[in-house]
Every structure is written in structure tokens, then in C-alpha cells.
Amino acid sequence: MITEENRRELIDWISSLENQFMLQHLMELKNSTESDRIYMVSDQERIAIKEGIESFKKEGGVSHDEVLQLTKKKYPNLFKNKLKSFGQKRRSVTITPLLTI
């Protein structure tokens, strides 16, 4: 729950901000509606999303299984050490000389 103290803290913080990028984002947030805030994306992100949708419409898509198979072929080292399933005993792995999991 936001208290009066939290509000004052935010006001003080905003008043002391000099970062123009942050101030611009705060103004955009202030001027947006509740539904806008859920989907706020930058212009670059919006362009990339539109390009992806157009590419999908023109060329179709690739299933998850196909992507996984292509990835396994291209980067086989990423799939060498599969994690054991839950419930099976795992051996300890030393991360640093002071930490063992």
C-alpha cells in the first residue's frame, strides 16, 4: 500500500531527476491510459513486431520442434548436459571453493 510518506519520497526523487530519458518515460506514463501502460513498447519494438508479423504472413512460420531440431544441429554443445529429471539424486557441483550445491 502506498503511504503519504511513499508519495513524498517519489515526489522528492522525481524532483531531483536529471536523466532526460527517465523524465520522458515518466511523462509518457503520466499521459497514458491504464490500458496503454500494459502494452507500452518503443517505436523500435513496434517496428520489429510489425516486421515479424509481415514476415510470418509472407513466408509462414516454423514450429517449435523444427526450431529445436535446427538448434540442436547448429549448437550441439548446448544439449550435451541435460538436467536429470526431478526426483533423481543429483551430484554436488562446486561453483567456487567456498560454495557447493
C-alpha positions as CSV (number, residue, x, y, z in Angstrom):
1,M,0.0,0.0,0.0
2,I,1.3,3.4,-0.9
3,T,1.5,5.7,2.0
4,E,1.8,9.5,2.2
5,E,5.5,9.0,3.0
6,N,5.9,6.9,-0.2
7,R,4.3,9.6,-2.2
8,R,6.6,12.3,-0.8
9,E,9.6,10.0,-1.4
10,L,8.6,9.7,-5.1
11,I,8.0,13.4,-5.4
12,D,11.4,14.1,-4.0
13,W,13.0,11.5,-6.2
14,I,11.3,12.9,-9.4
15,S,12.2,16.4,-8.4
16,S,15.9,15.5,-8.2
17,L,16.0,13.6,-11.5
18,E,18.2,15.0,-14.2
19,N,18.1,12.0,-16.5
20,Q,16.1,13.3,-19.5
21,F,15.3,9.7,-20.8
22,M,13.8,8.8,-17.4
23,L,11.8,12.0,-17.2
24,Q,10.5,11.5,-20.8
25,H,9.3,8.0,-19.8
26,L,7.6,9.3,-16.7
27,M,5.8,11.9,-18.8
28,E,4.7,9.2,-21.2
29,L,3.5,7.1,-18.3
30,K,1.6,10.1,-16.8
31,N,-0.1,10.8,-20.1
32,S,-1.0,7.2,-21.0
33,T,-4.2,5.4,-20.1
34,E,-4.4,2.3,-17.9
35,S,-4.7,0.0,-21.0
36,D,-1.8,1.8,-22.7
37,R,0.5,1.0,-19.8
38,I,0.1,-2.7,-20.2
39,Y,1.4,-2.6,-23.8
40,M,3.9,0.2,-23.8
41,V,6.6,-0.6,-26.4
42,S,9.2,1.6,-28.0
43,D,9.0,2.6,-31.7
44,Q,11.8,0.2,-32.5
45,E,10.0,-2.7,-30.8
46,R,6.7,-1.8,-32.6
47,I,8.6,-1.8,-36.0
48,A,10.2,-5.1,-35.2
49,I,6.8,-6.7,-34.2
50,K,5.2,-5.4,-37.4
51,E,8.1,-6.8,-39.5
52,G,7.8,-10.2,-37.8
53,I,4.1,-10.3,-38.4
54,E,4.6,-9.4,-42.1
55,S,7.3,-12.0,-42.5
56,F,5.1,-14.6,-40.9
57,K,2.3,-13.7,-43.3
58,K,4.5,-13.9,-46.4
59,E,6.8,-16.9,-45.5
60,G,4.8,-18.8,-42.9
61,G,6.2,-19.9,-39.6
62,V,8.4,-22.7,-38.1
63,S,7.1,-25.0,-35.5
64,H,8.8,-25.2,-32.1
65,D,10.0,-28.7,-32.8
66,E,11.6,-27.6,-36.1
67,V,13.4,-24.8,-34.3
68,L,14.6,-27.2,-31.6
69,Q,16.0,-29.6,-34.2
70,L,17.8,-26.9,-36.1
71,T,19.2,-25.5,-32.9
72,K,20.4,-29.0,-31.8
73,K,22.2,-29.4,-35.2
74,K,23.8,-25.9,-35.1
75,Y,24.7,-25.8,-31.4
76,P,25.0,-29.5,-30.3
77,N,27.2,-28.4,-27.3
78,L,24.1,-26.7,-25.7
79,F,22.4,-30.1,-25.5
80,K,25.2,-32.3,-24.1
81,N,24.4,-31.9,-20.4
82,K,20.7,-32.4,-20.0
83,L,19.4,-31.9,-16.4
84,K,18.2,-35.0,-14.7
85,S,14.5,-35.2,-14.1
86,F,13.1,-34.1,-10.8
87,G,13.3,-36.7,-8.0
88,Q,16.5,-38.3,-9.2
89,K,19.6,-37.8,-7.0
90,R,22.0,-35.2,-8.3
91,R,25.7,-35.0,-7.5
92,S,27.2,-31.9,-5.9
93,V,28.8,-29.3,-8.2
94,T,31.4,-27.0,-6.8
95,I,30.8,-23.5,-8.1
96,T,33.6,-21.8,-6.1
97,P,35.9,-23.1,-3.5
98,L,33.6,-21.7,-0.8
99,L,30.2,-22.7,-2.3
100,T,28.9,-26.2,-3.0
101,I,25.4,-27.0,-4.2
